[in-house]
Amino acid sequence: MPRSGMRRHRLWMTLAIAVLVVDVIAGILVTRRQTLFHAEISQSYLVLLQLQAILSSLQDMETGQRGYLLTGDHDFLEPYLRGRRQLDGQIDQALRTSRNNPEHYQNLLKLRAAASTRTITLEENLNIFEAEGLDPARAHVRLGYGKREMDSVRALIGGLIRDERNRLDSRLHRASHYSQFMLISLLGGAVAVVLLLIWCFVLLTRELKGRAERTRDLERRVEERTRRLTEVNQELEAFCYSVSHDLRAPLRSISGFSEALLEDLGPRLEEQECDYLRRVVAASKRMGVLIDDLLNLSRVSREEVRKDELDLSAEAQAVAEECRRGGEYDGVAVEIQPQLTAKGDRRLIRIALVNLIDNAFKFTRPVEAPRIQVSQVAEQNGERIFCVTDNGVGFDMEYVHKLFSPFQRLHRPQDFEGTGIGLAIVRRVVQRHGGRVWAESIPGQGTRMYFTLPKEDSIHAG
């Protein structure tokens, strides 16, 4: 994804997240504000209920007194007594509810005084009835004190109810408008977030399509370059094989004629001239070995890999015996683990074993008690790990990265012969079998050469 596209996509995503955060914060504020509105509305309903209860208690007291005065039956006093018990508590509760509203609180204090006056008058009427009889009590009622007191109470309660209803209407109106406003705001924010996310999705899809197209184009170019590189490598390998093959005959002639000159004219030549001829023969032979190694490297790179069931123990044993035929390595102890098996090309694996085991023999020459081991050290992830171990001269691990490259030597030619191609051949063979090769060594203590081969059919053809 280009930087500009990525930056633009991040910008839109950041904007969408910011709008979403604002929407969430607004939702939290709306919830809190709505809670306050509901509390205020609930308080108004509670105040109205309390005022209705106070009025109902006073009316019960009047009704009870009237029934008792008319009948003289104490049962009719029950509403009076009940209202009398409840009235003071109802007024106190209303005062506690309205303590945050000074005006309403003052009007409730006036109501409590008026209710107290009305209660006293009702008690006086009952006391006169019980002490003097019905007629004096009726005469006291006809004076009109009770009616004026009750009218005053009704007026106070009516005013309080009217004020509270106006307050309730105002609160309901504000809550409704606020809810509508915030609903529109929240819906608008949600719609904005959805639209921004859709736009981000469109941008992301567009960028992904562009990336996929660029990836496909890159893959096509890589495939084309790989094809060209493969062709070039094949041509180069064919050229090297041809050149190496064509060089063998001239080198053989040079070596043969030089040896013939030494044999026929040696007694008549000076020592320096004979030395020159011997050097030509030695150089020709070294060149021949190098050409053979180059041909082997080219051959293992080009030939098709077969899939055979291999007895590595038998192959390693045969290679070790070949290395000992000259008698130079008779004192080397060779230990080969029995029943080593793998799947691969028998001929190519044989070439790899020849190079590994021959190296082990070669680098143990300076050791007093040379020892070589061929074994399997592990089996994991569908592959078997084999190891060729020797107690030879070893090498410095600082240079291990050069070990498997062509023409790389870690020891002087005068100390150990070789062309520097053998381990490159080993790596090529193992890689073509889908394996890996690496080495561990300590100078003066020996070397462990590891390589892996597959258990199943996971062999590369190239």
Secondary structure, 3 states (H helix, E strand, C coil): CCHHHHHHHHHHHHHHHHHHHHHHHHHHHHHHHHHHHHHHHHHHHHHHHHHHHHHHHHHHHHHHHHHHHHHCCHHHHHHHHHHHHHHHHHHHHHHHHCCCCHHHHHHHHHHHHHHHHHHHHHHHHHHHHHHHCHHHHHHHHHCCHHHHHHHHHHHHHHHHHHHHHHHHHHHHHHHHHHHHHHHHHHHHHHHHHHHHHHHHHHHHHHHHHHHHHHHHHHHHHHHHHHHHHHHHHHHHHHHHHHHHHHHHHHHHHHHHHHHHHHHHHHHHCCHHHHHHHHHHHHHHHHHHHHHHHHHHHHHHHHCCCCCEEEEHHHHHHHHHHHHHCCCCCCCCEEEECCCCEEEECHHHHHHHHHHHHHHHHHHCCCCCCCEEEEEEEEEECCEEEEEEEECCCCCCHHHHHHCCCCCCCCCCCCCCCCCCCHHHHHHHHHHHCCCCEEEEEECCCEEEEEEEEECCCCCCCC
